[in-house]
Structure formats: structure tokens, C-alpha cells
Amino acid sequence: MKYVIDMAEIPTFQELQKLEGPAASQAALDSYLQRVTRDFPENLVLTVDGARVPLNVVSRSLALNDGAGGMKTMRLECVLEGFTNSSSAPHRLEFQDNNFADRIGWREIVTSPQGVSVFDSTAFADSISNELKNYPNDLLAAPLDERQARLSFTSGAVPANARPLQNRSGHTVARKRDRLAELISVPRLTLQMALFGLLFAAFLGAVHAMSPGHGKAVVAAYLVGSRGTARHAAFLGLTVTMTHTAGVFALGLATLVASEYVVPERLYPTISLVSGLTVIAVGFKVLMGRLQALFNNQAEQPRGYELEHEHNGVKHEHVHAGSHSHLPPGADGSGVTWKALLALGISGGILPCPSALVVLLAAISLHRVGYGLLLVFAFSVGLAATLTTVGLVFVYAGRWLSASGKFQRVARVVPVASALVIVTAGTVICYAALDQSGYSISELISQLSARL
């Protein structure tokens, strides 16, 4: 459960007056955050089938933003979790928000199904205010006051006479099927069903690799601008397989053992940022080497040169075409290094797929741990197979272009251009990771521009 409080200028001013020590100090803000969220679990009443579900705070954050008249606004975000034993039968959930009961303001409840189907819900699936970030001016005179919600949910089939979950415009919100997670929950697991499940998991992994991300552009850019071989592409695929599998296992184990401290959705942006920084580091190093090689080749008479000497009274003339480099092998950025391949492979597989994590946790719950591990491994193999295929395509495409000799001028700039693609791809990954963490780069840039 994500709980968000957005205070306007006057309430923020009042709350800041209560702080101990300097109002703007981080220590005072942290102390206030701990104190104000202490009663959240008690005042947020969540029941399933009439039984109270205890809630625990797993993460919390506080931010002061610029408001009107030079004053500040306060945004407080808190993530809570609760556990309940549930079967595939329909369950009834009720929620009541008793925090700040004496305050008047905009209150909004949104339900977001995660692996279940929601029906007969008094809450909607979308937010008018975008999580209290943008309030519609025409509704501020009569703000929403949603303090309680009731809904039914099930992991099985929705009853025929049920009203499906809707958004505020009246459109039905369908549950997204998780094909990979469905493989672990088959009612009867036979040998034939297990073999089919492993093949289908590999197929889903291959399809998943075609979605945005996973380093396809990085792999292609690196291999097309270097002297890559099929062996290099295979090594890259193997690295992705092992990294992705190990990442799912590690995050699943951490979620089980330290659920109070490990929140997967909070870790994904951090892991993505590490992946992006790794790609940038590799790309920048490759770019520097290839730029140096390009300038050296241009300086060393690329159109050919003539040497003339006399031996036993006879004059000899030698014509040398092309150019050469005094850099050591691999230093010009055109050669493939195993270290760079390893770094790219890790960056491509380090971010675990949420569906694979669900499969692992479900396998533990259903006592099908061995089959769940095999499904995750098969999914990772399919993911790596796609990246390996992309690498092979560009390896042989590069060889064909070099052998044809029709694109000599293009061939000179392809290594540098591909290195720029790697750096750009890493930058995009970092930007998306920071955005998911709540750091708006565009807002930061606009604030810096305004101050300058």
C-alpha cells in the first residue's frame, strides 16, 4: 500500500513550526518523519473477510518543495504492507483512512490490482490528481473526500454477476495476465506439463527481451563497431543468463528473509541506475579508444604513401596503401575485450523481471521450488538467446559490409557512432531510473535554469 500526503503552504508552515532544532535541517525532518508516520498503521484500518490485517511501514520519505510566495509545501510518501492467507476463492476487503480526521482537504483512494482480479469496488483504478501532484482547478471548490473503500478480489475466476473494476471514466480495467506466473500454478503438474512449461518459459523470455531495455541496442552497438565473433556473442548471452538467474534468486531470497527492509519495487530503480552507469562507463572507454584510433589513422596518411631507396645502384619504389596504428592491440577500441563483454552482459541481466520473481515466490508457497527454479532459468535462457541472436546478426552483418568494400567511408565512422550509441543508451537508462525514484531531471534542470 502506498500512502501519500501532500500538504499545502499553510499546513506545511504549521508543521515546520513543530520541528525540533533548525527547521530545515535533515535531522529535524527525519525525526518529524519518524514521529508522524508512527501512527499510520494504526489509523489505516484494513480488513479482509472481516479480519483486521496488521500493517507495517517498510519505507518512508519526506520532501519539501517550493510553493507560492516563497513558502514550502511538504510531500510525504509511505509504503506499508500486510499479509493475509488467501485462496483462489473471492475475498472481501474494506479500507478506512482515519489519519488527519480533523483536516479538510483532497482525499483520493485508488486501487491497483497486482496479480489478482478486483470487482465490486467502490474505489477506482485511476487517479484524478496523479497521486496528489496535479489538482484540477474546477474541482478544488468541492474536493474529493474518499476516506473508505470496499472491494472484492480473487486470484481465480471472477463471479459471473460481478461488476469489474473501472476507472473514473467508466471504462472496465481488465486484469493483465501473467503468463509466466500461470505456469507455476497449474493444478496438476505432470512430466508433459513441466516440459511444455519450460519451453514456454524460454519463449516468454525471448519475447520479453524484445521489449524496451535489456541492452539490445548496447549489444548491437558494441559488436557492430568491433571485431566481434560468434564466440563473443555466445559469451555475452551466457553472462546475461547467469546474471539474470542469480539476480532473481538473490532478490527472492532477500524478499523472504528481510521483507521488512527489502521492497523489490524500490530496488528496481537502484539496480537500473547501476546498470546504466555500467553501460556509460563501458561506452565512454570504448568511445575514447575509437576516437583516438580514428584521429591516428587520419594523421598517418590514410591515402597511402611511397617509400624510395636505392640498393646496388638500382632504385626501388614501394607503395603502401591504407594506414597503420602504433596503438597496442585492443587499445584502439576496435577489438573486443572480455572485460567489456562481461560488464555489458551483467548490465543486461542484472535487473530481475518482476514476473520471474513472482514465479520464484509462488514456487516456494506452492512447494514447487525445483520446478520454479527451472522456470526462472528457462526464462533467462530465452532472454539471453534473443540478445545472443542480436549480437550474431550484427557480427555477420559487419563482416559482410567489410568484405563488400562498398561502404568504406561509413566503415570509418561506424565504430565511433556505435560507441556514442552505447553512452546514449546508458544515459537513457539512468534517466529512467532516476525518474522512477521520484527525481525529476526536467524539473531540476528548469530550476537550475531559472536560478541562472
C-alpha positions as semicolon CSV with decimal commas, in nm:
position;residue;x (nm);y (nm);z (nm)
1;M;0,000;0,000;0,000
2;K;0,133;0,341;-0,098
3;Y;0,012;0,625;0,122
4;V;0,078;0,984;0,009
5;I;0,019;1,312;0,192
6;D;0,064;1,643;0,014
7;M;0,045;1,950;0,238
8;A;-0,016;2,299;0,102
9;E;0,177;2,606;0,211
10;I;-0,014;2,689;0,532
11;P;-0,028;2,333;0,678
12;T;0,340;2,289;0,588
13;F;0,428;2,614;0,769
14;Q;0,238;2,493;1,075
15;E;0,409;2,155;1,076
16;L;0,755;2,307;1,032
17;Q;0,697;2,515;1,345
18;K;0,674;2,190;1,543
19;L;1,017;2,068;1,439
20;E;1,290;2,032;1,695
21;G;1,606;2,224;1,612
22;P;1,665;2,415;1,285
23;A;1,352;2,379;1,069
24;A;1,542;2,298;0,751
25;S;1,793;2,055;0,899
26;Q;1,783;1,699;0,771
27;A;1,797;1,559;1,123
28;A;1,486;1,756;1,222
29;L;1,300;1,642;0,910
30;D;1,396;1,278;0,968
31;S;1,279;1,298;1,329
32;Y;0,950;1,452;1,220
33;L;0,903;1,183;0,953
34;Q;0,953;0,903;1,204
35;R;0,717;1,066;1,452
36;V;0,433;1,149;1,214
37;T;0,428;0,807;1,045
38;R;0,437;0,614;1,373
39;D;0,057;0,608;1,398
40;F;-0,015;0,543;1,030
41;P;-0,052;0,163;1,061
42;E;-0,297;0,201;1,349
43;N;-0,510;0,467;1,176
44;L;-0,525;0,286;0,842
45;V;-0,780;0,012;0,905
46;L;-0,759;-0,272;0,653
47;T;-0,974;-0,584;0,689
48;V;-1,007;-0,893;0,470
49;D;-1,317;-1,106;0,521
50;G;-1,383;-0,918;0,845
51;A;-1,038;-0,985;0,999
52;R;-0,804;-0,690;1,068
53;V;-0,479;-0,707;0,868
54;P;-0,181;-0,562;1,062
55;L;0,019;-0,312;0,856
56;N;0,392;-0,240;0,879
57;V;0,581;0,060;0,741
58;V;0,853;-0,063;0,504
59;S;0,970;0,273;0,365
60;R;0,900;0,641;0,412
61;S;1,021;0,967;0,260
62;L;0,965;1,340;0,301
63;A;1,033;1,621;0,055
64;L;0,997;1,999;0,083
65;N;0,908;2,167;-0,245
66;D;0,881;2,531;-0,348
67;G;0,530;2,672;-0,310
68;A;0,359;3,007;-0,360
69;G;0,508;3,322;-0,213
70;G;0,843;3,163;-0,142
71;M;0,685;2,921;0,107
72;K;0,730;2,545;0,111
73;T;0,496;2,254;0,051
74;M;0,551;1,913;0,206
75;R;0,510;1,576;0,033
76;L;0,521;1,264;0,246
77;E;0,521;0,913;0,096
78;C;0,489;0,594;0,295
79;V;0,481;0,231;0,180
80;L;0,304;-0,017;0,405
81;E;0,247;-0,390;0,373
82;G;0,028;-0,651;0,532
83;F;-0,003;-1,026;0,487
84;T;-0,311;-1,244;0,483
85;N;-0,369;-1,607;0,396
86;S;-0,577;-1,616;0,079
87;S;-0,706;-1,884;-0,153
88;S;-0,841;-1,860;-0,506
89;A;-1,189;-1,801;-0,363
90;P;-1,327;-1,443;-0,369
91;H;-1,243;-1,225;-0,067
92;R;-1,393;-0,901;0,060
93;L;-1,162;-0,613;0,152
94;E;-1,252;-0,295;0,340
95;F;-1,031;0,008;0,399
96;Q;-1,076;0,311;0,625
97;D;-0,840;0,610;0,646
98;N;-0,855;0,771;0,991
99;N;-0,538;0,979;0,961
100;F;-0,582;1,358;0,996
101;A;-0,956;1,309;1,051
102;D;-0,995;1,672;1,158
103;R;-0,833;1,811;0,842
104;I;-1,027;1,919;0,535
105;G;-0,861;1,852;0,200
106;W;-0,841;1,643;-0,111
107;R;-0,863;1,271;-0,032
108;E;-0,838;1,012;-0,304
109;I;-0,828;0,631;-0,297
110;V;-0,701;0,430;-0,595
111;T;-0,687;0,053;-0,625
112;S;-0,415;-0,109;-0,836
113;P;-0,454;-0,488;-0,877
114;Q;-0,131;-0,685;-0,851
115;G;-0,177;-1,044;-0,971
116;V;-0,546;-1,057;-0,873
117;S;-0,879;-0,956;-1,024
118;V;-1,073;-0,679;-0,846
119;F;-1,450;-0,645;-0,873
120;D;-1,746;-0,480;-0,697
121;S;-1,516;-0,195;-0,593
122;T;-1,617;0,145;-0,462
123;A;-1,265;0,271;-0,546
124;F;-1,146;0,337;-0,899
125;A;-0,835;0,223;-1,083
126;D;-0,705;0,570;-1,178
127;S;-0,620;0,894;-1,004
128;I;-0,754;1,237;-1,094
129;S;-0,465;1,418;-0,928
130;N;-0,180;1,188;-1,038
131;E;-0,102;1,087;-0,679
132;L;-0,171;1,438;-0,545
133;K;0,067;1,606;-0,789
134;N;-0,178;1,790;-1,016
135;Y;-0,512;1,909;-0,884
136;P;-0,790;2,003;-1,131
137;N;-0,883;2,367;-1,075
138;D;-1,252;2,314;-1,145
139;L;-1,280;2,061;-0,858
140;L;-1,089;2,243;-0,585
141;A;-1,407;2,416;-0,465
142;A;-1,553;2,072;-0,390
143;P;-1,252;1,844;-0,333
144;L;-1,278;1,467;-0,329
145;D;-1,326;1,320;0,015
146;E;-1,262;0,946;-0,029
147;R;-1,183;0,806;0,316
148;Q;-1,306;0,450;0,278
149;A;-1,333;0,183;0,011
150;R;-1,477;-0,165;-0,029
151;L;-1,386;-0,419;-0,293
152;S;-1,369;-0,789;-0,368
153;F;-1,070;-0,967;-0,516
154;T;-0,974;-1,315;-0,629
155;S;-0,681;-1,492;-0,790
156;G;-0,925;-1,724;-0,965
157;A;-1,228;-1,666;-1,186
158;V;-1,445;-1,359;-1,127
159;P;-1,812;-1,441;-1,046
160;A;-2,042;-1,405;-1,344
161;N;-2,263;-1,137;-1,185
162;A;-1,974;-0,926;-1,051
163;R;-1,903;-0,568;-1,157
164;P;-1,544;-0,546;-1,285
165;L;-1,304;-0,275;-1,170
166;Q;-1,346;0,052;-1,358
167;N;-1,161;0,379;-1,398
168;R;-1,331;0,712;-1,333
169;S;-1,444;0,748;-1,693
170;G;-1,644;0,427;-1,667
171;H;-1,415;0,201;-1,868
172;T;-1,351;-0,150;-1,742
173;V;-0,999;-0,228;-1,624
174;A;-0,906;-0,583;-1,721
175;R;-0,656;-0,785;-1,525
176;K;-0,331;-0,833;-1,711
177;R;-0,246;-1,198;-1,742
178;D;0,096;-1,303;-1,625
179;R;0,168;-1,599;-1,850
180;L;0,492;-1,688;-1,674
181;A;0,334;-1,686;-1,327
182;E;0,049;-1,904;-1,454
183;L;0,298;-2,181;-1,537
184;I;0,384;-2,241;-1,172
185;S;0,021;-2,254;-1,056
186;V;-0,116;-2,528;-1,282
187;P;-0,349;-2,753;-1,078
188;R;-0,179;-3,079;-1,176
189;L;0,190;-3,086;-1,265
190;T;0,278;-3,379;-1,492
191;L;0,602;-3,451;-1,676
192;Q;0,449;-3,343;-2,007
193;M;0,312;-3,024;-1,849
194;A;0,651;-2,947;-1,690
195;L;0,838;-2,988;-2,021
196;F;0,584;-2,769;-2,201
197;G;0,615;-2,511;-1,923
198;L;0,993;-2,494;-1,957
199;L;0,973;-2,448;-2,334
200;F;0,705;-2,184;-2,299
201;A;0,906;-2,005;-2,028
202;A;1,204;-1,987;-2,266
203;F;0,973;-1,848;-2,536
204;L;0,836;-1,585;-2,293
205;G;1,192;-1,488;-2,202
206;A;1,281;-1,441;-2,569
207;V;0,971;-1,228;-2,625
208;H;1,039;-1,029;-2,308
209;A;1,388;-0,946;-2,434
210;M;1,230;-0,772;-2,735
211;S;1,057;-0,522;-2,506
212;P;1,234;-0,190;-2,434
213;G;1,550;-0,226;-2,232
214;H;1,768;-0,534;-2,171
215;G;2,057;-0,386;-2,366
216;K;1,973;-0,492;-2,723
217;A;2,091;-0,158;-2,859
218;V;2,403;-0,174;-2,640
219;V;2,493;-0,526;-2,756
220;A;2,436;-0,438;-3,121
221;A;2,630;-0,111;-3,098
222;Y;2,927;-0,271;-2,926
223;L;2,962;-0,569;-3,162
224;V;2,892;-0,380;-3,485
225;G;3,174;-0,137;-3,413
226;S;3,428;-0,401;-3,312
227;R;3,585;-0,717;-3,443
228;G;3,331;-0,935;-3,269
229;T;3,290;-1,307;-3,330
230;A;3,021;-1,567;-3,268
231;R;3,221;-1,674;-2,964
232;H;3,193;-1,325;-2,818
233;A;2,817;-1,314;-2,881
234;A;2,773;-1,654;-2,711
235;F;2,975;-1,540;-2,409
236;L;2,755;-1,232;-2,383
237;G;2,441;-1,447;-2,387
238;L;2,580;-1,681;-2,121
239;T;2,666;-1,387;-1,897
240;V;2,313;-1,246;-1,928
241;T;2,162;-1,587;-1,843
242;M;2,369;-1,638;-1,530
243;T;2,331;-1,278;-1,411
244;H;1,954;-1,267;-1,458
245;T;1,904;-1,605;-1,287
246;A;2,128;-1,510;-0,994
247;G;1,954;-1,173;-0,965
248;V;1,610;-1,332;-0,936
249;F;1,734;-1,583;-0,677
250;A;1,909;-1,315;-0,470
251;L;1,615;-1,074;-0,471
252;G;1,368;-1,354;-0,397
253;L;1,577;-1,472;-0,101
254;A;1,612;-1,117;0,030
255;T;1,236;-1,061;-0,004
256;L;1,166;-1,373;0,203
257;V;1,434;-1,329;0,470
258;A;1,430;-0,950;0,509
259;S;1,084;-0,845;0,389
260;E;1,082;-0,557;0,638
261;Y;1,383;-0,394;0,471
262;V;1,369;-0,518;0,110
263;V;1,094;-0,380;-0,113
264;P;1,154;-0,503;-0,471
265;E;0,977;-0,214;-0,643
266;R;1,204;0,023;-0,452
267;L;1,515;-0,169;-0,554
268;Y;1,438;-0,179;-0,927
269;P;1,529;0,189;-0,990
270;T;1,854;0,148;-0,796
271;I;1,951;-0,164;-0,991
272;S;1,860;0,012;-1,317
273;L;2,081;0,306;-1,219
274;V;2,375;0,072;-1,154
275;S;2,312;-0,093;-1,492
276;G;2,303;0,243;-1,669
277;L;2,621;0,368;-1,504
278;T;2,797;0,046;-1,605
279;V;2,691;0,093;-1,967
280;I;2,807;0,456;-1,964
281;A;3,147;0,357;-1,823
282;V;3,199;0,090;-2,089
283;G;3,071;0,315;-2,367
284;F;3,289;0,608;-2,264
285;K;3,601;0,393;-2,254
286;V;3,522;0,244;-2,595
287;L;3,446;0,590;-2,735
288;M;3,780;0,732;-2,623
289;G;3,971;0,440;-2,777
290;R;3,786;0,460;-3,108
291;L;3,822;0,838;-3,135
292;Q;4,196;0,806;-3,074
293;A;4,220;0,535;-3,339
294;L;4,025;0,746;-3,588
295;F;4,248;1,052;-3,543
296;N;4,567;0,846;-3,557
297;N;4,462;0,676;-3,879
298;Q;4,381;1,009;-4,039
299;A;4,717;1,151;-3,933
300;E;4,911;0,853;-4,067
301;Q;4,848;0,912;-4,441
302;P;4,528;0,714;-4,498
303;R;4,552;0,758;-4,877
304;G;4,882;0,568;-4,897
305;Y;5,244;0,674;-4,918
306;E;5,557;0,597;-5,116
307;L;5,899;0,487;-4,995
308;E;6,201;0,503;-5,224
309;H;6,550;0,365;-5,167
310;E;6,848;0,255;-5,373
311;H;7,006;-0,092;-5,349
312;N;7,319;-0,191;-5,552
313;G;7,262;0,105;-5,779
314;V;6,907;0,007;-5,855
315;K;6,625;0,234;-5,736
316;H;6,333;0,057;-5,570
317;E;5,990;0,212;-5,509
318;H;5,732;0,072;-5,266
319;V;5,373;0,190;-5,249
320;H;5,185;0,128;-4,926
321;A;4,807;0,168;-4,920
322;G;4,598;0,239;-4,614
323;S;4,736;0,319;-4,274
324;H;4,856;0,159;-3,957
325;S;4,834;0,235;-3,587
326;H;5,103;0,238;-3,322
327;L;4,847;0,156;-3,050
328;P;4,871;-0,184;-2,881
329;P;4,616;-0,449;-2,985
330;G;4,272;-0,372;-2,849
331;A;4,365;-0,021;-2,736
332;D;4,206;0,139;-3,041
333;G;3,861;0,030;-2,928
334;S;3,801;-0,185;-3,234
335;G;3,889;-0,511;-3,061
336;V;3,656;-0,694;-2,825
337;T;3,769;-0,726;-2,464
338;W;3,631;-0,993;-2,233
339;K;3,609;-0,742;-1,951
340;A;3,382;-0,513;-2,156
341;L;3,169;-0,810;-2,265
342;L;3,132;-0,921;-1,904
343;A;3,027;-0,572;-1,793
344;L;2,770;-0,544;-2,074
345;G;2,634;-0,892;-2,001
346;I;2,591;-0,810;-1,633
347;S;2,420;-0,479;-1,713
348;G;2,180;-0,660;-1,948
349;G;2,075;-0,924;-1,696
350;I;2,115;-0,755;-1,358
351;L;1,755;-0,627;-1,343
352;P;1,527;-0,920;-1,248
353;C;1,196;-0,949;-1,431
354;P;0,906;-0,899;-1,184
355;S;0,724;-1,199;-1,332
356;A;1,026;-1,422;-1,269
357;L;1,035;-1,303;-0,907
358;V;0,663;-1,382;-0,871
359;V;0,728;-1,733;-1,007
360;L;1,003;-1,794;-0,753
361;L;0,796;-1,674;-0,456
362;A;0,490;-1,866;-0,577
363;A;0,702;-2,182;-0,616
364;I;0,805;-2,156;-0,252
365;S;0,443;-2,102;-0,146
366;L;0,319;-2,399;-0,354
367;H;0,611;-2,627;-0,254
368;R;0,732;-2,648;-0,615
369;V;1,072;-2,495;-0,557
370;G;1,261;-2,718;-0,804
371;Y;1,017;-2,653;-1,087
372;G;1,014;-2,281;-1,008
373;L;1,394;-2,263;-1,029
374;L;1,387;-2,439;-1,365
375;L;1,121;-2,200;-1,495
376;V;1,329;-1,899;-1,395
377;F;1,638;-2,050;-1,558
378;A;1,447;-2,131;-1,879
379;F;1,310;-1,776;-1,888
380;S;1,665;-1,640;-1,851
381;V;1,788;-1,867;-2,130
382;G;1,520;-1,731;-2,362
383;L;1,613;-1,375;-2,267
384;A;1,980;-1,442;-2,338
385;A;1,902;-1,623;-2,665
386;T;1,746;-1,308;-2,806
387;L;2,043;-1,093;-2,708
388;T;2,285;-1,353;-2,849
389;T;2,091;-1,363;-3,177
390;V;2,100;-0,985;-3,199
391;G;2,476;-0,996;-3,141
392;L;2,529;-1,264;-3,408
393;V;2,324;-1,073;-3,664
394;F;2,537;-0,763;-3,620
395;V;2,862;-0,958;-3,611
396;Y;2,796;-1,119;-3,951
397;A;2,641;-0,801;-4,091
398;G;2,960;-0,616;-4,004
399;R;3,173;-0,882;-4,173
400;W;2,959;-0,867;-4,487
401;L;2,989;-0,488;-4,508
402;S;3,368;-0,507;-4,462
403;A;3,403;-0,779;-4,728
404;S;3,186;-0,600;-4,982
405;G;3,402;-0,287;-4,971
406;K;3,105;-0,071;-5,074
407;F;3,087;0,132;-4,757
408;Q;3,446;0,235;-4,689
409;R;3,364;0,584;-4,569
410;V;3,080;0,463;-4,350
411;A;3,301;0,191;-4,204
412;R;3,541;0,455;-4,069
413;V;3,278;0,629;-3,856
414;V;3,067;0,327;-3,755
415;P;3,290;0,238;-3,455
416;V;3,269;0,592;-3,316
417;A;2,895;0,621;-3,387
418;S;2,826;0,287;-3,218
419;A;3,025;0,393;-2,911
420;L;2,810;0,708;-2,891
421;V;2,501;0,485;-2,904
422;I;2,631;0,290;-2,603
423;V;2,687;0,607;-2,400
424;T;2,346;0,742;-2,502
425;A;2,172;0,415;-2,411
426;G;2,335;0,417;-2,068
427;T;2,228;0,779;-2,014
428;V;1,868;0,694;-2,104
429;I;1,869;0,402;-1,858
430;C;1,999;0,629;-1,579
431;Y;1,741;0,897;-1,661
432;A;1,456;0,645;-1,643
433;A;1,589;0,503;-1,315
434;L;1,609;0,846;-1,153
435;D;1,261;0,930;-1,279
436;Q;1,123;0,609;-1,126
437;S;1,289;0,703;-0,796
438;G;1,099;1,032;-0,791
439;Y;1,385;1,256;-0,905
440;S;1,255;1,466;-1,193
441;I;1,557;1,564;-1,404
442;S;1,348;1,801;-1,615
443;E;1,228;1,988;-1,305
444;L;1,583;2,004;-1,169
445;I;1,710;2,145;-1,499
446;S;1,431;2,403;-1,511
447;Q;1,506;2,511;-1,153
448;L;1,876;2,549;-1,229
449;S;1,792;2,745;-1,546
450;A;1,564;2,977;-1,350
451;R;1,835;3,046;-1,093
452;L;2,094;3,114;-1,360
